[in-house]
Amino acid sequence: MKRAFAALIIVLAGCANPSIVQVSPDTYMLSREDHAGIFGSASALKAGVISDANAFAAAQGKLAIPISTHETPVGVMGKWAKFDYQFRVVEKNDPEARRTSLVPRADVVIEKTEKISVESRTKDESAKPKDVYAELIKLDDLRKKGILSEAEFETQKKKVLIGN
């Protein structure tokens, strides 16, 4: 019986929400999950997190200034509702304490990467006639260098002349 009770305590301790985490010298983050499922309250979750952040700052004689928030609603991919709150702790006379605003973030980020090949033309090149003279000069040059035989030269020459 004692072992079962001890195991239950360990499991419940593992489900506890994390405390305030220091991100930088004056920046902190508080993240909390609501395990009440459909019976939970998203607004109560948010209010509790923000209240805890304000109490943390007040215990130091300072103010909590919001930086960003992120929430995962109930039922998203079978996960618990979650609220992340990042804030700075500043002196009460700090200029940032007068006007606060959250950094705008996209609710949904869609990233799609695929290769797209596009044929782009600036002129109508389909109506452009081939330069027969330049083609014949190239073929003759290849024949003189020994790259094309006399028979290959004649075959290619006929193709160029018939093509136009």
C-alpha positions as a Markdown table, in Angstrom:
| # | Residue | x | y | z |
|---|---|---|---|---|
| 1 | Met | 0.0 | 0.0 | 0.0 |
| 2 | Lys | 2.8 | 2.4 | 0.9 |
| 3 | Arg | 4.5 | 1.6 | -2.4 |
| 4 | Ala | 1.4 | 2.3 | -4.4 |
| 5 | Phe | 0.9 | 5.6 | -2.6 |
| 6 | Ala | 4.6 | 6.5 | -3.2 |
| 7 | Ala | 4.2 | 5.7 | -6.9 |
| 8 | Leu | 1.1 | 7.9 | -7.1 |
| 9 | Ile | 3.0 | 10.8 | -5.5 |
| 10 | Ile | 5.9 | 10.4 | -8.0 |
| 11 | Val | 3.4 | 10.3 | -11.0 |
| 12 | Leu | 1.6 | 13.4 | -9.7 |
| 13 | Ala | 4.9 | 15.2 | -9.2 |
| 14 | Gly | 5.9 | 14.4 | -12.7 |
| 15 | Cys | 2.7 | 15.9 | -14.0 |
| 16 | Ala | 3.2 | 19.2 | -12.2 |
| 17 | Asn | 3.6 | 22.3 | -14.3 |
| 18 | Pro | 7.1 | 23.7 | -14.5 |
| 19 | Ser | 8.1 | 26.8 | -12.6 |
| 20 | Ile | 9.3 | 30.1 | -13.9 |
| 21 | Val | 12.4 | 29.6 | -16.1 |
| 22 | Gln | 15.0 | 32.4 | -16.6 |
| 23 | Val | 15.8 | 32.8 | -20.3 |
| 24 | Ser | 18.2 | 35.8 | -19.9 |
| 25 | Pro | 19.2 | 38.1 | -17.1 |
| 26 | Asp | 15.9 | 40.0 | -17.1 |
| 27 | Thr | 13.7 | 37.7 | -19.3 |
| 28 | Tyr | 11.6 | 34.8 | -18.0 |
| 29 | Met | 9.2 | 32.2 | -19.3 |
| 30 | Leu | 6.3 | 30.5 | -17.6 |
| 31 | Ser | 4.5 | 27.6 | -19.3 |
| 32 | Arg | 1.5 | 25.8 | -18.0 |
| 33 | Glu | -0.8 | 23.0 | -19.2 |
| 34 | Asp | -4.5 | 22.5 | -18.3 |
| 35 | His | -5.1 | 18.8 | -17.7 |
| 36 | Ala | -8.9 | 19.4 | -17.2 |
| 37 | Gly | -9.5 | 18.7 | -20.9 |
| 38 | Ile | -12.9 | 19.9 | -22.1 |
| 39 | Phe | -13.8 | 21.0 | -18.6 |
| 40 | Gly | -10.8 | 23.4 | -18.3 |
| 41 | Ser | -10.9 | 27.1 | -18.9 |
| 42 | Ala | -8.5 | 28.7 | -21.3 |
| 43 | Ser | -9.0 | 32.1 | -19.8 |
| 44 | Ala | -8.4 | 30.8 | -16.3 |
| 45 | Leu | -5.2 | 29.1 | -17.5 |
| 46 | Lys | -4.0 | 32.4 | -19.1 |
| 47 | Ala | -5.0 | 34.5 | -16.1 |
| 48 | Gly | -3.3 | 32.1 | -13.7 |
| 49 | Val | 0.0 | 32.2 | -15.7 |
| 50 | Ile | 0.0 | 36.0 | -16.0 |
| 51 | Ser | -0.9 | 36.4 | -12.3 |
| 52 | Asp | 2.0 | 34.1 | -11.3 |
| 53 | Ala | 4.4 | 36.1 | -13.5 |
| 54 | Asn | 3.2 | 39.4 | -11.9 |
| 55 | Ala | 3.5 | 37.9 | -8.4 |
| 56 | Phe | 7.1 | 36.7 | -9.2 |
| 57 | Ala | 8.0 | 40.3 | -10.4 |
| 58 | Ala | 6.3 | 41.9 | -7.4 |
| 59 | Ala | 8.2 | 39.7 | -5.0 |
| 60 | Gln | 11.4 | 41.4 | -6.4 |
| 61 | Gly | 9.8 | 44.9 | -6.2 |
| 62 | Lys | 9.6 | 45.0 | -10.0 |
| 63 | Leu | 7.1 | 44.8 | -12.8 |
| 64 | Ala | 6.4 | 42.0 | -15.3 |
| 65 | Ile | 6.4 | 43.3 | -18.9 |
| 66 | Pro | 4.9 | 40.9 | -21.5 |
| 67 | Ile | 7.1 | 39.9 | -24.5 |
| 68 | Ser | 5.1 | 37.2 | -26.2 |
| 69 | Thr | 2.5 | 34.5 | -25.6 |
| 70 | His | 1.6 | 31.3 | -27.3 |
| 71 | Glu | -1.3 | 29.0 | -26.6 |
| 72 | Thr | -2.3 | 25.6 | -27.7 |
| 73 | Pro | -6.0 | 25.1 | -27.4 |
| 74 | Val | -7.7 | 22.0 | -26.1 |
| 75 | Gly | -8.0 | 19.1 | -28.5 |
| 76 | Val | -5.2 | 20.1 | -30.9 |
| 77 | Met | -3.7 | 16.7 | -32.0 |
| 78 | Gly | -4.8 | 15.1 | -28.7 |
| 79 | Lys | -2.7 | 17.4 | -26.5 |
| 80 | Trp | -3.6 | 19.3 | -23.4 |
| 81 | Ala | -4.4 | 23.0 | -23.5 |
| 82 | Lys | -1.1 | 24.9 | -23.0 |
| 83 | Phe | -0.2 | 28.6 | -22.4 |
| 84 | Asp | 3.4 | 29.9 | -22.7 |
| 85 | Tyr | 4.1 | 33.4 | -21.4 |
| 86 | Gln | 7.4 | 35.2 | -21.9 |
| 87 | Phe | 8.0 | 38.3 | -19.9 |
| 88 | Arg | 10.7 | 40.8 | -18.8 |
| 89 | Val | 11.2 | 41.9 | -15.2 |
| 90 | Val | 11.9 | 45.6 | -15.0 |
| 91 | Glu | 12.1 | 48.4 | -12.4 |
| 92 | Lys | 8.9 | 50.3 | -11.8 |
| 93 | Asn | 10.4 | 53.5 | -13.2 |
| 94 | Asp | 11.7 | 51.8 | -16.4 |
| 95 | Pro | 10.4 | 53.5 | -19.6 |
| 96 | Glu | 9.2 | 50.1 | -20.9 |
| 97 | Ala | 6.8 | 49.9 | -17.9 |
| 98 | Arg | 4.8 | 52.8 | -19.2 |
| 99 | Arg | 3.7 | 51.3 | -22.5 |
| 100 | Thr | 3.7 | 47.5 | -23.1 |
| 101 | Ser | 2.7 | 45.5 | -26.1 |
| 102 | Leu | 3.1 | 41.9 | -27.2 |
| 103 | Val | 5.2 | 41.1 | -30.2 |
| 104 | Pro | 2.8 | 40.0 | -33.0 |
| 105 | Arg | 3.2 | 36.4 | -34.1 |
| 106 | Ala | 1.4 | 34.4 | -36.7 |
| 107 | Asp | -1.1 | 32.0 | -35.3 |
| 108 | Val | -0.4 | 29.5 | -38.0 |
| 109 | Val | 2.8 | 29.2 | -40.1 |
| 110 | Ile | 2.5 | 27.2 | -43.3 |
| 111 | Glu | 5.7 | 26.2 | -44.9 |
| 112 | Lys | 5.5 | 24.5 | -48.3 |
| 113 | Thr | 8.6 | 23.8 | -50.3 |
| 114 | Glu | 8.5 | 22.3 | -53.7 |
| 115 | Lys | 10.4 | 22.8 | -56.9 |
| 116 | Ile | 8.6 | 24.6 | -59.7 |
| 117 | Ser | 9.9 | 24.8 | -63.2 |
| 118 | Val | 8.7 | 27.7 | -65.3 |
| 119 | Glu | 9.4 | 28.3 | -68.9 |
| 120 | Ser | 9.8 | 32.0 | -69.3 |
| 121 | Arg | 10.2 | 33.9 | -72.6 |
| 122 | Thr | 10.6 | 37.5 | -73.2 |
| 123 | Lys | 10.3 | 37.3 | -77.0 |
| 124 | Asp | 8.5 | 35.0 | -79.3 |
| 125 | Glu | 11.4 | 32.7 | -80.1 |
| 126 | Ser | 9.3 | 30.1 | -81.9 |
| 127 | Ala | 9.0 | 32.3 | -85.1 |
| 128 | Lys | 12.8 | 33.1 | -85.1 |
| 129 | Pro | 14.4 | 31.4 | -88.2 |
| 130 | Lys | 17.6 | 29.5 | -87.8 |
| 131 | Asp | 20.8 | 31.0 | -89.1 |
| 132 | Val | 21.6 | 28.4 | -91.8 |
| 133 | Tyr | 24.9 | 30.1 | -92.8 |
| 134 | Ala | 26.2 | 29.9 | -89.1 |
| 135 | Glu | 25.1 | 26.3 | -88.8 |
| 136 | Leu | 26.9 | 25.3 | -92.0 |
| 137 | Ile | 30.1 | 27.2 | -90.9 |
| 138 | Lys | 30.0 | 25.3 | -87.6 |
| 139 | Leu | 29.6 | 21.9 | -89.4 |
| 140 | Asp | 32.4 | 22.7 | -91.8 |
| 141 | Asp | 34.7 | 23.7 | -88.9 |
| 142 | Leu | 33.9 | 20.4 | -87.2 |
| 143 | Arg | 34.7 | 18.5 | -90.4 |
| 144 | Lys | 38.0 | 20.4 | -90.8 |
| 145 | Lys | 39.0 | 19.5 | -87.3 |
| 146 | Gly | 38.3 | 15.9 | -87.9 |
| 147 | Ile | 35.4 | 15.7 | -85.4 |
| 148 | Leu | 32.9 | 14.9 | -88.2 |
| 149 | Ser | 33.6 | 12.6 | -91.1 |
| 150 | Glu | 32.8 | 13.6 | -94.7 |
| 151 | Ala | 29.6 | 11.4 | -94.6 |
| 152 | Glu | 28.5 | 12.8 | -91.2 |
| 153 | Phe | 29.1 | 16.3 | -92.5 |
| 154 | Glu | 26.9 | 15.7 | -95.6 |
| 155 | Thr | 24.1 | 14.2 | -93.5 |
| 156 | Gln | 24.1 | 17.1 | -91.0 |
| 157 | Lys | 24.3 | 19.6 | -93.9 |
| 158 | Lys | 21.2 | 18.1 | -95.5 |
| 159 | Lys | 19.3 | 18.3 | -92.2 |
| 160 | Val | 20.2 | 22.0 | -91.8 |
| 161 | Leu | 19.2 | 22.8 | -95.4 |
| 162 | Ile | 15.9 | 20.8 | -95.2 |
| 163 | Gly | 15.0 | 22.3 | -91.9 |
| 164 | Asn | 14.6 | 25.7 | -93.4 |
